[in-house]
Amino acid sequence: MPTYAYACKDCGHAFDIVQSFSDSSLTSCPECQGALRKKFNSVGVVFKGSGFYRTDSRDAKGSTVSAAPAAPAAAPASAPAASAPAAAS
């Protein structure tokens, strides 16, 4: 269950509380019964696996732009056929 941070708008009392996602937000301060506001903090995110790191999408040379694949070399229009020895009749 996540921990939420609250602060009182009237007296400034700040506290954290563990609540379920389905629980409704608190509205009154436990100290002075004033109005509460929910504080939002940055979220810690951990990326695991391939594809998340800066070095995963780069080539060994360290360039930042990936090169387009080279076009395949054109084959000659008529390649000389391997000559087979003529059969003697």
Secondary structure, 3 states (H helix, E strand, C coil): CCEEEEEECCCCCEEEEECCCCCCCCCECCCCCCEEEEECCCCCCCCCCCCCCHHHHCCCCCCCCCCCCCCCCCCCCCCCCCCCCCCCC
